[in-house]
Amino acid sequence: QVQLVESGGGLVQAGGSLRLSCAASGRTFSVYGMGWFRQAPGKEREFIAAINWRDGTTAYVASVKGRFTISEDNAKNTVYLQMSSLKPEDTAVYYCAATNFLHTTLVQAGEYNYWGQGTQVTVSS
């Protein structure tokens, strides 16, 4: 089992920045990759960014490229999502996820078997 705890959400004005953190515990040696997803009211959960813990490769949805950066600190078993130039449409509950399934694309929610509880990000206009 892998446990995930997110932190860092909050209220920010448009154009501002936030950094989300996701601390993993438990059988972290088994993790293949971690990702961030978000879900706005009335919408489906959306892939945002992912990082392969084995080789550090990353992936982003087009709408956040150049604004969001995913990174990892393996020593702390923590993944970060640095969000800049935030827009009101970025408002959502952000979820951290982890998978120990090998050789997945890391961009599909169904590929992840561990999820955090979510953290609210609200961007005011």
N, C-alpha and C positions, 0 to 999 in steps of 0.2 A: 504493500500500500504506500501511496505517496499523498501527503497532505500539503495543501496549498493555502497560503494566507496572503491576500492582497492588502495593500495599503496605499495611501497617497491621493485618493480621490478628493474631490471638493468642488467648490464654486470658484470660477475664474471668469474674468471678462474676455470677450473676444479679442484675439491677438495675443493673449497671455500663454503661459506655459504651466505644465504640471508634469511631475514624474511619478509614475505608478511603480510600485515594487510588488514582487510576488516571491515569497520565501517558501521554499520547498523543504519538506522534512520526511523522514521515513526512508524508504528504499530508493533514495535518489540516485544511487549508482545505476539503477535500471532505466533511468530516463533517457530517451532518445532525442526528444525535442520538446520545446515549450512554446506556447503561443498566447496571444491576446485576442479576445473576441469582444464584441460589444452588442448590446441589445437595447434599442430605443423602444419606447412604448408603442405597441401596435405593430412592431416590425420584427422580422426574424433575426436570430442571432447572426452576426456578421463577422467574418474573419478580418483581422486587422494586421497582425504581424506575427511572425514565428521565427524561431532560431533553432538550428540543429545543435544540440549540446555536444555532439561528437566532433563536428568540424567547423562550427561557428557560422555556417551559411545562414543567410536570412531571407525572408520573403515578406512582402508588404502588399496590401491591397492598394490599387492605384490612387484612391482618394486620399491616402495619407502619406504617400511617397514624398520625400523631401521635407515633411513636417514632423513625422514621428520616427523615432529610432529605438529599435529593440537591442538590448545588450544583456550580457550575462556576467555574473561573478561566480565562477564555479566553486571557489573557496568558500563562499557564503551560501551556495545553493540558491541563488537569487537571480531572478530575471527582472529587468527594468523596461519600462516603456516611457521614454522621454517624449513628451508631446509639446510641440511648439506651434505658434500661429494658429491657435485653437479657434474654431468656428462654432457658432450655435448648433450647427448640424452634427457636431461631434458629441453632443449631449447624449448620454446613454449610461447604462450600467456596464462596466468593463469587467470581463472575466478573464482570469488566468487559467490556462489549461496545460496539462502535461501528458505525454504519451510514452509508453515503453514498447510500442509496436515499432519494429524496425522498418526502415526504408519507406516511410510514408511521405506524402507530399507536405504534410503539416499545415495545409490550408483548408482542410475540411474538418468541421466540428466532430464528425463521426469517427475521426482518426484518433481522438483523444479519449483517454479513459479516466482522467482525473481532472477535477474542476475545483476552482476556488469558489468562495461565497459571493464574489462580486463586490465592486466598489463604484459608487455613483460619481460620475463626472458631469457637472452642469456648467455650460458655457453661456454666459449672458451676453446679449447684444448691446 
